[in-house]
Amino acid sequence: MEALKLTDSLPIRNLKKEYMLKKYNIAKRLKEFDLFYNGSYSWFFENNRMELRKVEKSDDERLFEELCFCIFTANTSAEMGLKAVDAVRGLLQSGTAEEMTQKLEGIYRFNNLRPQYIVHTREYLKDNFDFELKNKIESLKNDPEALREFFANNDGVKGLSYKEASHFLRNIGFKGYAILDKHILNSMIEFNAADNIKIPLPGKLYPEIEQKLKIFSNEIGIPMDELDLLLWSRRNGKILKNKMIALKEGQKAPDFELLDQEGKKAALSDFKGKKVILYFYPRDDTPGCTIEACSFRDNLSKLKAKNIEVIGISNDDQISHEKFSKKFSLPFKLLCDTDKKVSKSYGVYEKKNFMGREYMGITRSTFIIGENGKIQKIFYKVNPKEHIDELFEAMK
């Protein structure tokens, strides 16, 4: 009997299925990295979300901010790195290390050493390249290894290893670099793409393991830049710098058609011309979900008076929805997203943690959708006891 090929194994087939579900959003994230380099944008952290915003700054200032983000992110999280950048953004171009340390107190745990790295790197760039960081990158962009070496093995640039240098170059739109953090390395072990990997990875082994990831990428037919983000999202539940789907206010809400608690088909487009509160909740007849559903029930007449419809979505089946709806006399549609496609398309199906146990599920979230079908407001990780008041306040 012929041996089963790696690419034919069940784990690889499942990985490819997951890739097909996430492919659009991974490509979208990579395009945002391109947009950063070629446009006038910077990343900001607000309301527990990472957002790309247009700014009036020089390319060199923006690129240096991103370099600082990657210095801050080393041995911590991307979210923490962006919080640190936000805290000292006004000091990055001319502030002292002491001023940054003070601003980072209570926000960032490496608040002494990393500001020193940033000031050292900034002064090196000023003294040797007139702080023309983009020109330096442009001069090396046709030699990918030399470009990374400039950031990873340069006494003038402090705080970056191969991983952080690769992270920086990927984030500003350059392709072909792997960010080999623990999530990627553990995934490589899981899929037999490499063995005997030391975590953290010694710098001298980085190019060798990166090459193994490239070979694995070719074998399974997923481009390495996309595979890198896919593997990271599987382990972390997100694609930073933003949520995996990253729907934005003002964007057209994805349409869908699902069965309701009565077994009838219902589509978002059925409600065209009305405002819709579309809320995603984890599970029928659980404490938080019951509080949230009953608060919608008790305020439905007020909402109807404003021409607002309420739709609830969870991954429960029709029988579960029917029991939940009857038990609490819920007078609005509960839709069955049993295959998780809709919750994934709205970016609310992600990795969760309860009492040390990790699992995938819906994060309680709400989307206010206008009469024109566009998203007016997004609420992530809502508090079911306070959410109805929050919604009325937002709709004033």
N, C-alpha and C positions, 0 to 999 in steps of 0.2 A: 504494500500500500504506500502511495506517495506521501511523503511527509508534508504536514500542513505548513504553508508559507506563513511568515510573520504577518504579511498584509491580509491574509485570509482569516486570521484568528478573530474570535468574537470581540475581544477588547478593542482591536483595531477597527473592526466594522462599527462598533458603537462609537468610537472616537470620530470616525468619518461622519456618522449620522449627526453627532453633536456639532461637528464643524459645519455641516450644511445648514443647521438651525441658526448658527451664530455667524455664518460667513458674511452676510450683509453688514452686520454691525461691526465685525472685525475690520472689514474693508473701510467702513466709515471712520473708525478710529484712526486707521493708518492715513486716511485722507486728511484728517485733522492735524496729524503731525506734519504732513506736507504743507498744510495751510499755515501752520505756525512759522515755518521757515520762509515761506514766500509771501506772507502777508504781514499785517501789523497787529499781532495778537499776543496775549499773555494768558497764563492759566491763573485762576483764582479759586479759593475755597470758600464756599458760603452755603449755609443751611445743609451741612453734611454732604455737599455735592461739589464736584470739580467742574468748573466752567471755563470755556475759552472765550475771552472777550477782546474786542478791538481796543487798542490803546494807542496813545500818541507818544511813542517812545522810539528811539533809534533801534535799528536791528541789533547793534552791539549791546545795547542795554538789555533788550529782550533775551538775547542769547545768553548773556551772562546770568540773568535771572534763572534761566533754565539750567545752566551749569551749577548754580548755587543749589537749586532744587535737588539735583542729583548728588551733590555733596551732602546735603542734609538727609537724603533718603538712605544713605549707606547704613546698614545694620539696623534699620527701622522700617517704617512703612511709607508708601508714597503719600498717603493721607497726612502723616506726620510731617513729611518733607514739605508739603504745600502749606500746612499750617505755619511752619517755621518761616517759609518765604514770605507769607502774608504778614507775619509779625515784624519782619525786618526789611520789607521791601523798600522803604524809604531810606534805608541806610546802606544798601548794597553797593551803591556807586561811590560813596564817599565817607560813610560812617566808620567808626573805629570798631575793633573787635570787642572792646569793653562795652560800648553802647549796644552792640548786638546781643552780647551775653546778658545784659540787663533786660532787654526786651523779651528775650527767650525764657527768662526765669519762670518756671511753672508751666511752660508750654512745651518745651523740648528738652530731652534729657541730656543731650550732648552740647549744652549751651556754652561751654567754655572752649573746647577744642575746635569745633567746626567753624565758629566765627574767625578764629585765627587762620584756618585754612582759606577761608573766603578772602580775607584781607590780603594774605600772602599771594594768592592767585591773581587777584585784581591788580595789585601793584606790579606783579610780573608782566601781566598783559599790557599795562600802561607803559612800563619802562622799555619793553622790548618790541611792542607792536602798536604803540599809540592807542591801545585799547580797541584796535580794529579787529575784533574777534571774527566777524564774518569774512573779512578779507583773508584771514589766516586759514579759516576753514575752506574757503574757495580755492586757495592755493594748494591744498592737499586732497581735495575731494576726488581726484582721479586715481588716488592711491589709497584705497580703503584701510589697509594695514597701517600705513604711515599716519593717516588721519587719527586712527584710534590710539596709536602709540604716542602721539603728541599729548593726548589727555591722560593716558594710563601710565606712561613711564617717562614722566617729565618732572624734574625737581621743582620747576616753576609752578606746576599745577598740583596743588595739594588736595588729598582726600578722595581721589578717584583711582580705583583699580580697573581691571579690564571690564568687570561687570558694570560699574558706574559709568565708565566711558562709553560702553556700548549702549547703556540706558540713555545717556545724553544724546548720542548720535541718532538713535532710533526716534527719540522724542522730537528731534528737529527735522525729521523727514528722511534720514539716510537709511538705506536698506542693507540687508545682509549681515547684520550684527545680532547675536543672540544674547539675551540678558539671562545669564545662567545663575539665577537665584535658587533657593532651596525648593521652590515650587516646581521649577523646570527640571532640576536635577532629580527630584523624587519621581517626577513623571517619566523621565527617561529610564529610570530603574524599573518603574512599573510596567513600561511597554517594551522592556528588554532592548532598548536602544543603546544602553551602555551598562556596564557593571563595575563594581569596585570603585564607585565614585566617592571621593571624600567630600563631606559637607561641613564647613564651607570649602569651596574648591580652591586649591592652591593656584596662584597666578600662573605658574609655569605650565600647568595642565589645561588652562583655559582654552587655548586654541585647539588643542587635541579634542576636548569634549565638545567644543563648538562644531568641529568638523563632523563628529558623530551625529550631532543633531541635524546637520545639513544632509547627511547620508540618509538618516531616518526620514527626514522630510521628503526627499526624493523617492524613497521606497513607497511611502504611503500616498504620495501625490498631493500633499498640502504644502504650499510655499512656506519657507522657513519663517518669514516675518509674521505670517498669519498663524503658523503652528505655535510660535512662541507665545503669542497672545492667547491662543486657544488653551494651551496647557496651563498658562498662568490663571486664566479665568476658571478652569476646572478646579483648581486647588484653592483659589481665593474667593470665588463667587462673583468677581467683578472684573471689569477691565478699566483700570484707572488709566487716564485720569478721571474717568467718569463712570457712571453705571454702564453695565453691558449694553443696554439698549439706548440709554441716554435720550429718551424723548424729551423734547423741550417745549416750553410754553410758546404758543404761536404756531406750532407744527400741527399738521392735519393728523387727527387721531386715527390709528390703524382700524380699519373696518373688520368685522368678524361676523360669523353666524354660528350660534350655539343653541342647544336645547335648554328650555327653562324647566322649572319644577313640575310643569304639567306635560312635559314632553313635546312642547310646541317650539318651532324654530323662531329665533329672534336674532335680528341683526342690528348693529349700531345704526346703520343707515335707515332703519325703520323709524328712527326718532329724529330724522332731519327736520329742521325748523324749530326744534325744541332744545333747551339747554338740558344736558344730562350730567348727573353725578354718577360717575362710574367708579365703584369702589371694589377693590380686591381684598379678600379676607382669607385667613389661613384655613379655617375648618368650621363646618356647621356645628351648632349646638355646643360650642365651647364658651367659656366665660366671657372673654374679650369680644368674640364675634357676636355673641348674643346681645351684649350691651350695645355694640355698634348698630346691629340690625334693628333693635328695638328703638334706639334713638332716631333712626330714620323713619321707622313706623310712626312714632309719636309726633313727628314733625312733618309728616308727608303732606298734610293739608296746607301748611304754610308754603312748602316747596311747590306744590301744584299751583298755588295761587300766583306763583312767579313763573309759571310755565316750565317747571323743572321736573324731569323724570329721574327716578333712582333705579340703578341697575347694580346688583351685586354679583360678583364672580368669585368662585373658588374652584378647586380641583375636585370637589365632591361630585358624586353622580346624581342622577335625577331622583332616585329613591331617597337619598339622604336629604336633598334639597326639599323634596315634598314634605318629609317628616318635619324638618326644621321650620318650613314656612307655615305649616298647619299648627304646630305646637305653639308658635308665638304670633300667629295671625299676621303674617308679613304680607302687606298688600302691594308688593312690587316684585319685579322679576329677579329670580336668582338663576344665574346661568352656569352650565356645567362645562368647565374647561378641563375635562378629564385627561386630555393628552397634553396639557400645559402649553399649547401653542400660543394662546392669547396672552396668558400671563407672562410668557417669555417675550412676546412681541412688545409688551408694555414695560419690560425690564423689571418686573416685580417677582420673578421666580429666581431665587438665588440661594446660596449656601447660608444656613442659619446654625445657631449654636444654642442648645438648651441643656443646662446642667452638665456641660462638658461633652455632650453628644452633638456631633455635626450631622446635618441632614439638609436636603434640598426642600424648599417650600416657598409659599407666597409670603412676601413681606407686606404687611398691612399698608395699603396705599390707596389714594383717591385721585381721580382726574376729573376736573370740571371741564366739560366739553361744550363749547358754544353752539348756537343755532347754525353756524356755518361749518360745523364739524371740526373746528380747530380747538386745540387744547388751550384753555384759558389759565388754568392753575393746576399745579401738581403738589400733592402732599405725600411724602414718603415717611414710613415708620410712624404712623399716627397713633395718638392716644385715644382709644375708643370712648373713654368717658368725656373727653373734652372736644372731640372732633366735630360734633354737630355745631357747637358754638363757633368753632374755628371756621367752618364752612360759611355760616351766615355772615360772619365778619368779613370774609373774603368776597362775598357777593353783594356787599352794600353798594 
